[in-house]
Amino acid sequence: MDRMPTPALAGQTVVLIGGSAGIGLETGRLARAEGADVILTGRNQDRLDQAARDIGALRTAAFDATDAAALAGFFQDVPGPIDHVLITAGGPRYGPLLEMDPAEVALAVSDHIVLALGVARNAASRMRPGGTLLLMGGTGGRRIARGLGIVSAGTAALPPFIASLALEIAPVRANLIAAGFVDTPLSARLLGDDLDARREELRTTNPIGRVVTAQDVAALAVHIMTNTALTGATYDIDGGQQFVQ
């Protein structure tokens, strides 16, 4: 009798920073299906509780990931070793450059990097060799356009940052997922009434003929978790959007 294959993440622990919805939640769902224990974090305990029930998460923690003390306290309280951490908290900041005050510019350029460094400082020593710290970035900001403002500068900073981080936290790995439009609750909030029009536009222009979903990104995230040869790299997932728009 053939044996059932062992789930790819059996016995491993996956932490989702920003895991109550969207890409974080779907990655947690897939990681659970692959045998992992999943820990979800976010700011809203009610949403976390619902998400945990939905996917069978091991535990949740509600805190602001940009609060250094809260972030440190969370990782101190995590029982046992950690294998993988995915950071999806935060979002892009759009607007004309000359209308942004210095504080907004600093946040737009550095918030993903500062958060990732905070996670790395607190998590790397708790992570098993071969685990990975995964950061979310984007492909849309690679082009220069008036409406993007400072987003392009922030986008350009992430690939060399993740490569440098991978050298510093080795043998723990560090990788960057660069997504285009992904059909998530965050996209719905950003686009509002324009969401359906954007979906239809992408269905007709994307080379893959459809919109990228949170499940697509989750599949990539879990692949990076399980393939221990991958580190210091940026992985695009936008359905070819960057080539046609």
Sequence and secondary structure as in RCSB ss.txt:
>XXXX:A:sequence
MDRMPTPALAGQTVVLIGGSAGIGLETGRLARAEGADVILTGRNQDRLDQAARDIGALRTAAFDATDAAALAGFF
QDVPGPIDHVLITAGGPRYGPLLEMDPAEVALAVSDHIVLALGVARNAASRMRPGGTLLLMGGTGGRRIARGLGI
VSAGTAALPPFIASLALEIAPVRANLIAAGFVDTPLSARLLGDDLDARREELRTTNPIGRVVTAQDVAALAVHIM
TNTALTGATYDIDGGQQFVQ
>XXXX:A:secstr
       TTTT EEEEET SSHHHHHHHHHHHHTT EEEEEES HHHHHHHHHHHT SEEEE  TT HHHHHHHH
HHS S EEEEEE       S GGG  HHHHHHHHHHHHHHHHHHHHHHGGGEEEEEEEEEEEESGGGS  GGGTT
HHHHHHHHHHHHHHHHHHHTTSEEEEEEE  EESHHHHHHHGGGHHHHHHHHHHHSTTSS EEHHHHHHHHHHHH
H TT  S EEEESTTHHHH 
